[in-house]
Amino acid sequence: MKPDPEILLEAVKDLHKGETIERAVGRILRRYGGTYETDYLRIMETVRDLARKEKITAIEAARKLAQA
């Protein structure tokens, strides 16, 4: 399983037209055998917390976290 920043980076880079970051993260996690209960919820909680704190979109937050 890849580290969270790598998952987010791949999800942002492989975002389909009109797709949400949540769906992209889920798709990438399934590709690498991640699970909803442990991996998806942890990653998306981090993304949503940053988006809320900095008042940015979830995609912008995912991009910031992917660069960290």
PQR file with spaces between the fields and no chain letter, atoms N, CA, C, O and H, PARSE charges and radii, in Angstrom:
ATOM       1  N    MET     1       0.844   -1.181    0.000 -0.4000 1.5000
ATOM       2  CA   MET     1       0.000    0.000    0.000 -0.0000 2.0000
ATOM       3  C    MET     1       0.892    1.248    0.000  0.5500 1.7000
ATOM       4  O    MET     1       1.854    1.337    0.763 -0.5500 1.4000
ATOM       5  N    LYS     2       0.562    2.186   -0.849 -0.4000 1.5000
ATOM       6  CA   LYS     2       1.327    3.430   -0.961 -0.0000 2.0000
ATOM       7  C    LYS     2       1.011    4.374    0.201  0.5500 1.7000
ATOM       8  O    LYS     2      -0.055    4.276    0.810 -0.5500 1.4000
ATOM       9  H    LYS     2      -0.220    2.113   -1.469  0.4000 1.0000
ATOM      10  N    PRO     3       1.938    5.289    0.508 -0.5600 1.5000
ATOM      11  CA   PRO     3       1.659    6.306    1.537  0.2800 2.0000
ATOM      12  C    PRO     3       0.528    7.251    1.093  0.5500 1.7000
ATOM      13  O    PRO     3       0.282    7.409   -0.103 -0.5500 1.4000
ATOM      14  N    ASP     4      -0.143    7.866    2.048 -0.4000 1.5000
ATOM      15  CA   ASP     4      -1.284    8.741    1.750 -0.0000 2.0000
ATOM      16  C    ASP     4      -0.971    9.845    0.744  0.5500 1.7000
ATOM      17  O    ASP     4      -1.768   10.059   -0.170 -0.5500 1.4000
ATOM      18  H    ASP     4       0.058    7.737    3.019  0.4000 1.0000
ATOM      19  N    PRO     5       0.157   10.562    0.868 -0.5600 1.5000
ATOM      20  CA   PRO     5       0.429   11.614   -0.118  0.2800 2.0000
ATOM      21  C    PRO     5       0.531   11.082   -1.554  0.5500 1.7000
ATOM      22  O    PRO     5       0.123   11.757   -2.499 -0.5500 1.4000
ATOM      23  N    GLU     6       1.072    9.884   -1.710 -0.4000 1.5000
ATOM      24  CA   GLU     6       1.176    9.293   -3.048 -0.0000 2.0000
ATOM      25  C    GLU     6      -0.201    8.911   -3.590  0.5500 1.7000
ATOM      26  O    GLU     6      -0.472    9.077   -4.780 -0.5500 1.4000
ATOM      27  H    GLU     6       1.403    9.336   -0.943  0.4000 1.0000
ATOM      28  N    ILE     7      -1.067    8.402   -2.719 -0.4000 1.5000
ATOM      29  CA   ILE     7      -2.444    8.065   -3.124 -0.0000 2.0000
ATOM      30  C    ILE     7      -3.151    9.339   -3.578  0.5500 1.7000
ATOM      31  O    ILE     7      -3.796    9.353   -4.626 -0.5500 1.4000
ATOM      32  H    ILE     7      -0.847    8.268   -1.752  0.4000 1.0000
ATOM      33  N    LEU     8      -3.030   10.407   -2.793 -0.4000 1.5000
ATOM      34  CA   LEU     8      -3.677   11.674   -3.144 -0.0000 2.0000
ATOM      35  C    LEU     8      -3.120   12.248   -4.438  0.5500 1.7000
ATOM      36  O    LEU     8      -3.879   12.745   -5.271 -0.5500 1.4000
ATOM      37  H    LEU     8      -2.506   10.396   -1.941  0.4000 1.0000
ATOM      38  N    LEU     9      -1.821   12.187   -4.614 -0.4000 1.5000
ATOM      39  CA   LEU     9      -1.207   12.692   -5.832 -0.0000 2.0000
ATOM      40  C    LEU     9      -1.716   11.941   -7.056  0.5500 1.7000
ATOM      41  O    LEU     9      -2.050   12.550   -8.073 -0.5500 1.4000
ATOM      42  H    LEU     9      -1.205   11.783   -3.938  0.4000 1.0000
ATOM      43  N    GLU    10      -1.773   10.627   -6.955 -0.4000 1.5000
ATOM      44  CA   GLU    10      -2.278    9.832   -8.075 -0.0000 2.0000
ATOM      45  C    GLU    10      -3.750   10.124   -8.336  0.5500 1.7000
ATOM      46  O    GLU    10      -4.171   10.199   -9.490 -0.5500 1.4000
ATOM      47  H    GLU    10      -1.501   10.132   -6.129  0.4000 1.0000
ATOM      48  N    ALA    11      -4.531   10.288   -7.282 -0.4000 1.5000
ATOM      49  CA   ALA    11      -5.958   10.587   -7.444 -0.0000 2.0000
ATOM      50  C    ALA    11      -6.164   11.940   -8.125  0.5500 1.7000
ATOM      51  O    ALA    11      -7.028   12.074   -8.991 -0.5500 1.4000
ATOM      52  H    ALA    11      -4.189   10.228   -6.344  0.4000 1.0000
ATOM      53  N    VAL    12      -5.379   12.934   -7.738 -0.4000 1.5000
ATOM      54  CA   VAL    12      -5.492   14.270   -8.340 -0.0000 2.0000
ATOM      55  C    VAL    12      -5.072   14.228   -9.806  0.5500 1.7000
ATOM      56  O    VAL    12      -5.725   14.825  -10.662 -0.5500 1.4000
ATOM      57  H    VAL    12      -4.677   12.825   -7.034  0.4000 1.0000
ATOM      58  N    LYS    13      -3.985   13.523  -10.090 -0.4000 1.5000
ATOM      59  CA   LYS    13      -3.490   13.436  -11.466 -0.0000 2.0000
ATOM      60  C    LYS    13      -4.429   12.640  -12.372  0.5500 1.7000
ATOM      61  O    LYS    13      -4.531   12.918  -13.567 -0.5500 1.4000
ATOM      62  H    LYS    13      -3.455   13.038   -9.394  0.4000 1.0000
ATOM      63  N    ASP    14      -5.111   11.653  -11.797 -0.4000 1.5000
ATOM      64  CA   ASP    14      -5.955   10.750  -12.585 -0.0000 2.0000
ATOM      65  C    ASP    14      -7.442   11.088  -12.455  0.5500 1.7000
ATOM      66  O    ASP    14      -8.298   10.243  -12.712 -0.5500 1.4000
ATOM      67  H    ASP    14      -5.027   11.428  -10.827  0.4000 1.0000
ATOM      68  N    LEU    15      -7.738   12.301  -12.065 -0.4000 1.5000
ATOM      69  CA   LEU    15      -9.121   12.750  -11.888 -0.0000 2.0000
ATOM      70  C    LEU    15      -9.836   12.771  -13.239  0.5500 1.7000
ATOM      71  O    LEU    15      -9.379   13.425  -14.177 -0.5500 1.4000
ATOM      72  H    LEU    15      -7.042   12.988  -11.856  0.4000 1.0000
ATOM      73  N    HIS    16     -10.940   12.066  -13.333 -0.4000 1.5000
ATOM      74  CA   HIS    16     -11.732   12.045  -14.563 -0.0000 2.0000
ATOM      75  C    HIS    16     -12.593   13.302  -14.638  0.5500 1.7000
ATOM      76  O    HIS    16     -12.880   13.928  -13.617 -0.5500 1.4000
ATOM      77  H    HIS    16     -11.311   11.535  -12.572  0.4000 1.0000
ATOM      78  N    LYS    17     -12.997   13.662  -15.836 -0.4000 1.5000
ATOM      79  CA   LYS    17     -13.819   14.861  -16.036 -0.0000 2.0000
ATOM      80  C    LYS    17     -15.110   14.742  -15.220  0.5500 1.7000
ATOM      81  O    LYS    17     -15.850   13.766  -15.341 -0.5500 1.4000
ATOM      82  H    LYS    17     -12.764   13.154  -16.665  0.4000 1.0000
ATOM      83  N    GLY    18     -15.361   15.753  -14.391 -0.4000 1.5000
ATOM      84  CA   GLY    18     -16.578   15.778  -13.584 -0.0000 2.0000
ATOM      85  C    GLY    18     -16.544   14.876  -12.360  0.5500 1.7000
ATOM      86  O    GLY    18     -17.546   14.776  -11.652 -0.5500 1.4000
ATOM      87  H    GLY    18     -14.759   16.546  -14.293  0.4000 1.0000
ATOM      88  N    GLU    19     -15.433   14.222  -12.089 -0.4000 1.5000
ATOM      89  CA   GLU    19     -15.321   13.303  -10.962 -0.0000 2.0000
ATOM      90  C    GLU    19     -14.925   14.065   -9.694  0.5500 1.7000
ATOM      91  O    GLU    19     -14.138   15.010   -9.752 -0.5500 1.4000
ATOM      92  H    GLU    19     -14.618   14.302  -12.663  0.4000 1.0000
ATOM      93  N    THR    20     -15.463   13.657   -8.574 -0.4000 1.5000
ATOM      94  CA   THR    20     -15.086   14.271   -7.296 -0.0000 2.0000
ATOM      95  C    THR    20     -13.791   13.640   -6.798  0.5500 1.7000
ATOM      96  O    THR    20     -13.427   12.534   -7.198 -0.5500 1.4000
ATOM      97  H    THR    20     -16.103   12.890   -8.527  0.4000 1.0000
ATOM      98  N    ILE    21     -13.110   14.356   -5.925 -0.4000 1.5000
ATOM      99  CA   ILE    21     -11.874   13.817   -5.354 -0.0000 2.0000
ATOM     100  C    ILE    21     -12.183   12.586   -4.505  0.5500 1.7000
ATOM     101  O    ILE    21     -11.374   11.662   -4.428 -0.5500 1.4000
ATOM     102  H    ILE    21     -13.405   15.255   -5.600  0.4000 1.0000
ATOM     103  N    GLU    22     -13.345   12.577   -3.873 -0.4000 1.5000
ATOM     104  CA   GLU    22     -13.733   11.419   -3.059 -0.0000 2.0000
ATOM     105  C    GLU    22     -13.803   10.152   -3.905  0.5500 1.7000
ATOM     106  O    GLU    22     -13.309    9.096   -3.509 -0.5500 1.4000
ATOM     107  H    GLU    22     -14.002   13.328   -3.935  0.4000 1.0000
ATOM     108  N    ARG    23     -14.413   10.271   -5.054 -0.4000 1.5000
ATOM     109  CA   ARG    23     -14.542    9.108   -5.938 -0.0000 2.0000
ATOM     110  C    ARG    23     -13.177    8.680   -6.481  0.5500 1.7000
ATOM     111  O    ARG    23     -12.886    7.487   -6.569 -0.5500 1.4000
ATOM     112  H    ARG    23     -14.815   11.128   -5.375  0.4000 1.0000
ATOM     113  N    ALA    24     -12.346    9.655   -6.843 -0.4000 1.5000
ATOM     114  CA   ALA    24     -11.015    9.342   -7.364 -0.0000 2.0000
ATOM     115  C    ALA    24     -10.157    8.643   -6.314  0.5500 1.7000
ATOM     116  O    ALA    24      -9.459    7.676   -6.618 -0.5500 1.4000
ATOM     117  H    ALA    24     -12.583   10.624   -6.771  0.4000 1.0000
ATOM     118  N    VAL    25     -10.211    9.135   -5.077 -0.4000 1.5000
ATOM     119  CA   VAL    25      -9.444    8.498   -3.998 -0.0000 2.0000
ATOM     120  C    VAL    25      -9.925    7.062   -3.794  0.5500 1.7000
ATOM     121  O    VAL    25      -9.112    6.149   -3.650 -0.5500 1.4000
ATOM     122  H    VAL    25     -10.778    9.921   -4.830  0.4000 1.0000
ATOM     123  N    GLY    26     -11.231    6.863   -3.783 -0.4000 1.5000
ATOM     124  CA   GLY    26     -11.775    5.515   -3.628 -0.0000 2.0000
ATOM     125  C    GLY    26     -11.315    4.585   -4.735  0.5500 1.7000
ATOM     126  O    GLY    26     -10.977    3.429   -4.483 -0.5500 1.4000
ATOM     127  H    GLY    26     -11.891    7.605   -3.901  0.4000 1.0000
ATOM     128  N    ARG    27     -11.302    5.086   -5.956 -0.4000 1.5000
ATOM     129  CA   ARG    27     -10.888    4.282   -7.113 -0.0000 2.0000
ATOM     130  C    ARG    27      -9.410    3.898   -7.003  0.5500 1.7000
ATOM     131  O    ARG    27      -9.040    2.750   -7.246 -0.5500 1.4000
ATOM     132  H    ARG    27     -11.577    6.026   -6.161  0.4000 1.0000
ATOM     133  N    ILE    28      -8.578    4.865   -6.638 -0.4000 1.5000
ATOM     134  CA   ILE    28      -7.146    4.588   -6.512 -0.0000 2.0000
ATOM     135  C    ILE    28      -6.882    3.621   -5.351  0.5500 1.7000
ATOM     136  O    ILE    28      -6.047    2.723   -5.464 -0.5500 1.4000
ATOM     137  H    ILE    28      -8.878    5.798   -6.441  0.4000 1.0000
ATOM     138  N    LEU    29      -7.590    3.806   -4.247 -0.4000 1.5000
ATOM     139  CA   LEU    29      -7.409    2.895   -3.110 -0.0000 2.0000
ATOM     140  C    LEU    29      -7.801    1.468   -3.463  0.5500 1.7000
ATOM     141  O    LEU    29      -7.113    0.523   -3.077 -0.5500 1.4000
ATOM     142  H    LEU    29      -8.268    4.535   -4.155  0.4000 1.0000
ATOM     143  N    ARG    30      -8.892    1.304   -4.187 -0.4000 1.5000
ATOM     144  CA   ARG    30      -9.296   -0.053   -4.603 -0.0000 2.0000
ATOM     145  C    ARG    30      -8.228   -0.681   -5.489  0.5500 1.7000
ATOM     146  O    ARG    30      -7.969   -1.882   -5.405 -0.5500 1.4000
ATOM     147  H    ARG    30      -9.450    2.072   -4.501  0.4000 1.0000
ATOM     148  N    ARG    31      -7.612    0.132   -6.333 -0.4000 1.5000
ATOM     149  CA   ARG    31      -6.554   -0.365   -7.228 -0.0000 2.0000
ATOM     150  C    ARG    31      -5.403   -0.975   -6.429  0.5500 1.7000
ATOM     151  O    ARG    31      -4.808   -1.967   -6.849 -0.5500 1.4000
ATOM     152  H    ARG    31      -7.822    1.108   -6.401  0.4000 1.0000
ATOM     153  N    TYR    32      -5.095   -0.381   -5.281 -0.4000 1.5000
ATOM     154  CA   TYR    32      -3.969   -0.846   -4.473 -0.0000 2.0000
ATOM     155  C    TYR    32      -4.390   -1.686   -3.273  0.5500 1.7000
ATOM     156  O    TYR    32      -3.570   -1.962   -2.397 -0.5500 1.4000
ATOM     157  H    TYR    32      -5.579    0.425   -4.940  0.4000 1.0000
ATOM     158  N    GLY    33      -5.642   -2.093   -3.222 -0.4000 1.5000
ATOM     159  CA   GLY    33      -6.099   -2.985   -2.162 -0.0000 2.0000
ATOM     160  C    GLY    33      -6.419   -2.299   -0.850  0.5500 1.7000
ATOM     161  O    GLY    33      -6.468   -2.950    0.193 -0.5500 1.4000
ATOM     162  H    GLY    33      -6.307   -1.870   -3.934  0.4000 1.0000
ATOM     163  N    GLY    34      -6.637   -0.986   -0.887 -0.4000 1.5000
ATOM     164  CA   GLY    34      -7.003   -0.264    0.329 -0.0000 2.0000
ATOM     165  C    GLY    34      -8.431   -0.564    0.736  0.5500 1.7000
ATOM     166  O    GLY    34      -9.211   -1.085   -0.061 -0.5500 1.4000
ATOM     167  H    GLY    34      -6.596   -0.457   -1.734  0.4000 1.0000
ATOM     168  N    THR    35      -8.776   -0.241    1.963 -0.4000 1.5000
ATOM     169  CA   THR    35     -10.122   -0.504    2.446 -0.0000 2.0000
ATOM     170  C    THR    35     -10.830    0.795    2.804  0.5500 1.7000
ATOM     171  O    THR    35     -10.197    1.813    3.085 -0.5500 1.4000
ATOM     172  H    THR    35      -8.142    0.182    2.611  0.4000 1.0000
ATOM     173  N    TYR    36     -12.149    0.737    2.785 -0.4000 1.5000
ATOM     174  CA   TYR    36     -12.965    1.899    3.113 -0.0000 2.0000
ATOM     175  C    TYR    36     -12.804    2.283    4.575  0.5500 1.7000
ATOM     176  O    TYR    36     -12.597    3.453    4.897 -0.5500 1.4000
ATOM     177  H    TYR    36     -12.664   -0.090    2.557  0.4000 1.0000
ATOM     178  N    GLU    37     -12.902    1.290    5.462 -0.4000 1.5000
ATOM     179  CA   GLU    37     -12.921    1.550    6.898 -0.0000 2.0000
ATOM     180  C    GLU    37     -11.616    2.150    7.408  0.5500 1.7000
ATOM     181  O    GLU    37     -11.637    3.028    8.271 -0.5500 1.4000
ATOM     182  H    GLU    37     -13.071    0.340    5.200  0.4000 1.0000
ATOM     183  N    THR    38     -10.510    1.700    6.901 -0.4000 1.5000
ATOM     184  CA   THR    38      -9.239    2.183    7.441 -0.0000 2.0000
ATOM     185  C    THR    38      -8.605    3.263    6.572  0.5500 1.7000
ATOM     186  O    THR    38      -8.244    4.330    7.070 -0.5500 1.4000
ATOM     187  H    THR    38     -10.493    0.987    6.200  0.4000 1.0000
ATOM     188  N    ASP    39      -8.472    2.995    5.293 -0.4000 1.5000
ATOM     189  CA   ASP    39      -7.706    3.896    4.428 -0.0000 2.0000
ATOM     190  C    ASP    39      -8.523    5.079    3.919  0.5500 1.7000
ATOM     191  O    ASP    39      -8.118    6.229    4.091 -0.5500 1.4000
ATOM     192  H    ASP    39      -8.765    2.128    4.889  0.4000 1.0000
ATOM     193  N    TYR    40      -9.662    4.811    3.298 -0.4000 1.5000
ATOM     194  CA   TYR    40     -10.454    5.882    2.691 -0.0000 2.0000
ATOM     195  C    TYR    40     -10.913    6.897    3.737  0.5500 1.7000
ATOM     196  O    TYR    40     -10.765    8.103    3.538 -0.5500 1.4000
ATOM     197  H    TYR    40      -9.991    3.877    3.158  0.4000 1.0000
ATOM     198  N    LEU    41     -11.463    6.421    4.834 -0.4000 1.5000
ATOM     199  CA   LEU    41     -11.967    7.341    5.863 -0.0000 2.0000
ATOM     200  C    LEU    41     -10.846    8.193    6.456  0.5500 1.7000
ATOM     201  O    LEU    41     -11.040    9.384    6.702 -0.5500 1.4000
ATOM     202  H    LEU    41     -11.583    5.442    4.996  0.4000 1.0000
ATOM     203  N    ARG    42      -9.679    7.596    6.686 -0.4000 1.5000
ATOM     204  CA   ARG    42      -8.548    8.337    7.233 -0.0000 2.0000
ATOM     205  C    ARG    42      -8.083    9.428    6.271  0.5500 1.7000
ATOM     206  O    ARG    42      -7.877   10.571    6.678 -0.5500 1.4000
ATOM     207  H    ARG    42      -9.522    6.629    6.486  0.4000 1.0000
ATOM     208  N    ILE    43      -7.918    9.076    5.001 -0.4000 1.5000
ATOM     209  CA   ILE    43      -7.434   10.036    4.009 -0.0000 2.0000
ATOM     210  C    ILE    43      -8.442   11.158    3.799  0.5500 1.7000
ATOM     211  O    ILE    43      -8.066   12.330    3.791 -0.5500 1.4000
ATOM     212  H    ILE    43      -8.085    8.148    4.670  0.4000 1.0000
ATOM     213  N    MET    44      -9.705   10.820    3.631 -0.4000 1.5000
ATOM     214  CA   MET    44     -10.705   11.842    3.351 -0.0000 2.0000
ATOM     215  C    MET    44     -10.975   12.725    4.560  0.5500 1.7000
ATOM     216  O    MET    44     -11.323   13.895    4.398 -0.5500 1.4000
ATOM     217  H    MET    44     -10.011    9.868    3.637  0.4000 1.0000
ATOM     218  N    GLU    45     -10.825   12.195    5.760 -0.4000 1.5000
ATOM     219  CA   GLU    45     -10.964   13.035    6.955 -0.0000 2.0000
ATOM     220  C    GLU    45      -9.874   14.108    6.963  0.5500 1.7000
ATOM     221  O    GLU    45     -10.141   15.269    7.272 -0.5500 1.4000
ATOM     222  H    GLU    45     -10.542   11.245    5.892  0.4000 1.0000
ATOM     223  N    THR    46      -8.668   13.718    6.626 -0.4000 1.5000
ATOM     224  CA   THR    46      -7.552   14.666    6.560 -0.0000 2.0000
ATOM     225  C    THR    46      -7.798   15.725    5.495  0.5500 1.7000
ATOM     226  O    THR    46      -7.575   16.913    5.729 -0.5500 1.4000
ATOM     227  H    THR    46      -8.452   12.774    6.374  0.4000 1.0000
ATOM     228  N    VAL    47      -8.259   15.291    4.324 -0.4000 1.5000
ATOM     229  CA   VAL    47      -8.540   16.223    3.221 -0.0000 2.0000
ATOM     230  C    VAL    47      -9.642   17.202    3.616  0.5500 1.7000
ATOM     231  O    VAL    47      -9.502   18.409    3.421 -0.5500 1.4000
ATOM     232  H    VAL    47      -8.440   14.326    4.134  0.4000 1.0000
ATOM     233  N    ARG    48     -10.715   16.693    4.161 -0.4000 1.5000
ATOM     234  CA   ARG    48     -11.853   17.551    4.526 -0.0000 2.0000
ATOM     235  C    ARG    48     -11.502   18.517    5.661  0.5500 1.7000
ATOM     236  O    ARG    48     -11.941   19.667    5.655 -0.5500 1.4000
ATOM     237  H    ARG    48     -10.829   15.712    4.320  0.4000 1.0000
ATOM     238  N    ASP    49     -10.719   18.056    6.627 -0.4000 1.5000
ATOM     239  CA   ASP    49     -10.296   18.939    7.719 -0.0000 2.0000
ATOM     240  C    ASP    49      -9.480   20.112    7.197  0.5500 1.7000
ATOM     241  O    ASP    49      -9.711   21.255    7.592 -0.5500 1.4000
ATOM     242  H    ASP    49     -10.362   17.122    6.632  0.4000 1.0000
ATOM     243  N    LEU    50      -8.524   19.834    6.307 -0.4000 1.5000
ATOM     244  CA   LEU    50      -7.711   20.900    5.738 -0.0000 2.0000
ATOM     245  C    LEU    50      -8.564   21.851    4.896  0.5500 1.7000
ATOM     246  O    LEU    50      -8.387   23.068    4.959 -0.5500 1.4000
ATOM     247  H    LEU    50      -8.337   18.906    5.986  0.4000 1.0000
ATOM     248  N    ALA    51      -9.478   21.301    4.119 -0.4000 1.5000
ATOM     249  CA   ALA    51     -10.356   22.134    3.286 -0.0000 2.0000
ATOM     250  C    ALA    51     -11.196   23.067    4.162  0.5500 1.7000
ATOM     251  O    ALA    51     -11.367   24.244    3.843 -0.5500 1.4000
ATOM     252  H    ALA    51      -9.622   20.313    4.069  0.4000 1.0000
ATOM     253  N    ARG    52     -11.708   22.539    5.244 -0.4000 1.5000
ATOM     254  CA   ARG    52     -12.530   23.340    6.152 -0.0000 2.0000
ATOM     255  C    ARG    52     -11.706   24.418    6.840  0.5500 1.7000
ATOM     256  O    ARG    52     -12.139   25.566    6.932 -0.5500 1.4000
ATOM     257  H    ARG    52     -11.570   21.583    5.502  0.4000 1.0000
ATOM     258  N    LYS    53     -10.526   24.059    7.322 -0.4000 1.5000
ATOM     259  CA   LYS    53      -9.678   25.007    8.046 -0.0000 2.0000
ATOM     260  C    LYS    53      -9.204   26.146    7.157  0.5500 1.7000
ATOM     261  O    LYS    53      -9.179   27.301    7.583 -0.5500 1.4000
ATOM     262  H    LYS    53     -10.174   23.126    7.247  0.4000 1.0000
ATOM     263  N    GLU    54      -8.827   25.824    5.923 -0.4000 1.5000
ATOM     264  CA   GLU    54      -8.277   26.836    5.022 -0.0000 2.0000
ATOM     265  C    GLU    54      -9.321   27.419    4.065  0.5500 1.7000
ATOM     266  O    GLU    54      -9.011   28.272    3.234 -0.5500 1.4000
ATOM     267  H    GLU    54      -8.847   24.885    5.577  0.4000 1.0000
ATOM     268  N    LYS    55     -10.560   26.943    4.199 -0.4000 1.5000
ATOM     269  CA   LYS    55     -11.666   27.411    3.361 -0.0000 2.0000
ATOM     270  C    LYS    55     -11.337   27.283    1.864  0.5500 1.7000
ATOM     271  O    LYS    55     -11.446   28.234    1.090 -0.5500 1.4000
ATOM     272  H    LYS    55     -10.812   26.250    4.874  0.4000 1.0000
ATOM     273  N    ILE    56     -10.932   26.067    1.500 -0.4000 1.5000
ATOM     274  CA   ILE    56     -10.622   25.740    0.112 -0.0000 2.0000
ATOM     275  C    ILE    56     -11.424   24.505   -0.268  0.5500 1.7000
ATOM     276  O    ILE    56     -12.049   23.881    0.590 -0.5500 1.4000
ATOM     277  H    ILE    56     -10.843   25.294    2.129  0.4000 1.0000
ATOM     278  N    THR    57     -11.410   24.150   -1.542 -0.4000 1.5000
ATOM     279  CA   THR    57     -12.149   22.968   -1.982 -0.0000 2.0000
ATOM     280  C    THR    57     -11.393   21.697   -1.587  0.5500 1.7000
ATOM     281  O    THR    57     -10.209   21.738   -1.252 -0.5500 1.4000
ATOM     282  H    THR    57     -10.901   24.657   -2.238  0.4000 1.0000
ATOM     283  N    ALA    58     -12.096   20.585   -1.633 -0.4000 1.5000
ATOM     284  CA   ALA    58     -11.473   19.305   -1.300 -0.0000 2.0000
ATOM     285  C    ALA    58     -10.361   18.962   -2.288  0.5500 1.7000
ATOM     286  O    ALA    58      -9.347   18.384   -1.898 -0.5500 1.4000
ATOM     287  H    ALA    58     -13.057   20.551   -1.904  0.4000 1.0000
ATOM     288  N    ILE    59     -10.538   19.309   -3.549 -0.4000 1.5000
ATOM     289  CA   ILE    59      -9.492   19.033   -4.545 -0.0000 2.0000
ATOM     290  C    ILE    59      -8.245   19.861   -4.247  0.5500 1.7000
ATOM     291  O    ILE    59      -7.127   19.354   -4.333 -0.5500 1.4000
ATOM     292  H    ILE    59     -11.361   19.779   -3.866  0.4000 1.0000
ATOM     293  N    GLU    60      -8.432   21.121   -3.901 -0.4000 1.5000
ATOM     294  CA   GLU    60      -7.274   21.974   -3.547 -0.0000 2.0000
ATOM     295  C    GLU    60      -6.562   21.428   -2.310  0.5500 1.7000
ATOM     296  O    GLU    60      -5.333   21.420   -2.245 -0.5500 1.4000
ATOM     297  H    GLU    60      -9.340   21.533   -3.831  0.4000 1.0000
ATOM     298  N    ALA    61      -7.334   20.977   -1.344 -0.4000 1.5000
ATOM     299  CA   ALA    61      -6.753   20.399   -0.122 -0.0000 2.0000
ATOM     300  C    ALA    61      -5.963   19.133   -0.448  0.5500 1.7000
ATOM     301  O    ALA    61      -4.870   18.920    0.077 -0.5500 1.4000
ATOM     302  H    ALA    61      -8.333   20.983   -1.397  0.4000 1.0000
ATOM     303  N    ALA    62      -6.521   18.302   -1.313 -0.4000 1.5000
ATOM     304  CA   ALA    62      -5.831   17.066   -1.704 -0.0000 2.0000
ATOM     305  C    ALA    62      -4.518   17.399   -2.407  0.5500 1.7000
ATOM     306  O    ALA    62      -3.508   16.733   -2.176 -0.5500 1.4000
ATOM     307  H    ALA    62      -7.408   18.475   -1.740  0.4000 1.0000
ATOM     308  N    ARG    63      -4.521   18.412   -3.253 -0.4000 1.5000
ATOM     309  CA   ARG    63      -3.279   18.826   -3.933 -0.0000 2.0000
ATOM     310  C    ARG    63      -2.233   19.291   -2.924  0.5500 1.7000
ATOM     311  O    ARG    63      -1.055   18.952   -3.045 -0.5500 1.4000
ATOM     312  H    ARG    63      -5.341   18.953   -3.441  0.4000 1.0000
ATOM     313  N    LYS    64      -2.659   20.063   -1.932 -0.4000 1.5000
ATOM     314  CA   LYS    64      -1.722   20.539   -0.899 -0.0000 2.0000
ATOM     315  C    LYS    64      -1.143   19.370   -0.114  0.5500 1.7000
ATOM     316  O    LYS    64       0.063   19.320    0.130 -0.5500 1.4000
ATOM     317  H    LYS    64      -3.616   20.339   -1.834  0.4000 1.0000
ATOM     318  N    LEU    65      -1.986   18.441    0.276 -0.4000 1.5000
ATOM     319  CA   LEU    65      -1.523   17.294    1.055 -0.0000 2.0000
ATOM     320  C    LEU    65      -0.627   16.377    0.230  0.5500 1.7000
ATOM     321  O    LEU    65       0.291   15.758    0.768 -0.5500 1.4000
ATOM     322  H    LEU    65      -2.965   18.482    0.077  0.4000 1.0000
ATOM     323  N    ALA    66      -0.882   16.287   -1.048 -0.4000 1.5000
ATOM     324  CA   ALA    66      -0.059   15.441   -1.918 -0.0000 2.0000
ATOM     325  C    ALA    66       1.348   15.998   -2.053  0.5500 1.7000
ATOM     326  O    ALA    66       2.294   15.245   -2.279 -0.5500 1.4000
ATOM     327  H    ALA    66      -1.628   16.790   -1.485  0.4000 1.0000
ATOM     328  N    GLN    67       1.494   17.308   -1.916 -0.4000 1.5000
ATOM     329  CA   GLN    67       2.815   17.933   -2.025 -0.0000 2.0000
ATOM     330  C    GLN    67       3.591   17.874   -0.719  0.5500 1.7000
ATOM     331  O    GLN    67       4.804   18.081   -0.704 -0.5500 1.4000
ATOM     332  H    GLN    67       0.725   17.920   -1.732  0.4000 1.0000
ATOM     333  N    ALA    68       2.902   17.594    0.369 -0.4000 1.5000
ATOM     334  CA   ALA    68       3.553   17.599    1.700 -0.0000 2.0000
ATOM     335  C    ALA    68       4.496   16.429    1.867  0.5500 1.7000
ATOM     336  O    ALA    68       5.119   16.285    2.919 -0.5500 1.4000
ATOM     337  H    ALA    68       1.916   17.425    0.357  0.4000 1.0000
